Amino acid sequence: MRATDHPLYVRWKSIRQRCQDPSHSEFPRYGGRGIRLCRRWQDFWQFVADIEADIGPRPDGRTLDRIQNRRGYCRGNLRWATAREQSNNRRTNRFLRLDGIRQTVAQWARQMGMNATTLHSRLAAGWTTRDAITTPVGCH
């Protein structure tokens, strides 16, 4: 099989461009802030072998995601993730801690049956984290 015919090729190429090509539109968010593709994975076939050995074949509905957003693309830092898991792993997320549990605003809102915008608005209005999360919608 040619590398270009492999299902991971487009993903690997995209990672390389974002991390290594300063003219790529996403470079500032990746390579420009220090996110790198490890030396070992400059070789496409090594990338494929490690992905297959470490996390296995791609399950339906999942794509590659870095586990620790601040680390680069390297062994031990990739997983197959759903779109929701990936969105909860963005560095721009706001995290809230309540009773020892740390979750994104979106996760808390979903858990409490409210819109994330409502939770953001409450926090912006100066509500405590506890009140913003636990007060039922329509009560204030």
DAPEWO-V372858 format. One record per residue. N is the residue number from 1. PHI is phi in whole degrees, -180 to 180 (999 if undefined). D_CENTER is the distance of its C-alpha to the mean C-alpha in whole Angstrom. Layout:
BEGIN
n:phi:d_center
N:PHI:D_CENTER
N:PHI:D_CENTER
END
This chain:
BEGIN
n:phi:d_center
1:999:30
2:-78:29
3:-55:26
4:-66:26
5:-92:26
6:-77:24
7:-60:21
8:-90:18
9:-61:20
10:-62:18
11:-64:15
12:-60:16
13:-63:18
14:-63:16
15:-60:14
16:-58:17
17:-64:18
18:-63:15
19:-89:16
20:-123:19
21:-108:21
22:-59:22
23:-86:23
24:-73:20
25:-60:18
26:-94:15
27:-55:16
28:-58:17
29:-86:13
30:-125:13
31:-55:16
32:-66:17
33:-112:16
34:95:16
35:-78:13
36:-123:15
37:-94:16
38:-58:18
39:-57:22
40:-57:22
41:-92:20
42:-66:22
43:-89:24
44:-56:22
45:-67:24
46:-70:23
47:-57:19
48:-61:20
49:-60:23
50:-70:20
51:-61:17
52:-63:20
53:-75:21
54:-86:18
55:-126:16
56:79:19
57:-70:19
58:-71:16
59:-72:17
60:-55:18
61:78:15
62:-126:12
63:-133:10
64:-67:9
65:-144:6
66:-79:6
67:-69:7
68:-103:8
69:-59:6
70:-83:10
71:-93:11
72:-84:12
73:-86:12
74:-155:15
75:-56:16
76:85:15
77:-120:11
78:-123:10
79:-150:10
80:-90:11
81:-133:8
82:-77:10
83:-60:9
84:-65:9
85:-62:7
86:-66:4
87:-67:6
88:-77:6
89:-105:3
90:-78:5
91:-71:8
92:-86:10
93:-65:10
94:-100:13
95:-104:14
96:-124:17
97:-118:19
98:-141:22
99:51:24
100:81:22
101:-106:19
102:-111:16
103:-144:14
104:-73:12
105:-56:15
106:-62:14
107:-66:14
108:-62:17
109:-61:19
110:-60:18
111:-62:20
112:-95:23
113:73:23
114:-130:23
115:-78:21
116:-60:18
117:-62:21
118:-62:23
119:-65:21
120:-59:20
121:-63:24
122:-61:26
123:-65:24
124:-64:25
125:-81:28
126:96:28
127:-63:28
128:-69:27
129:-58:24
130:-60:26
131:-66:28
132:-60:25
133:-80:23
134:-95:27
135:-75:29
136:-60:29
137:-61:29
138:94:32
139:-115:33
140:-159:34
END
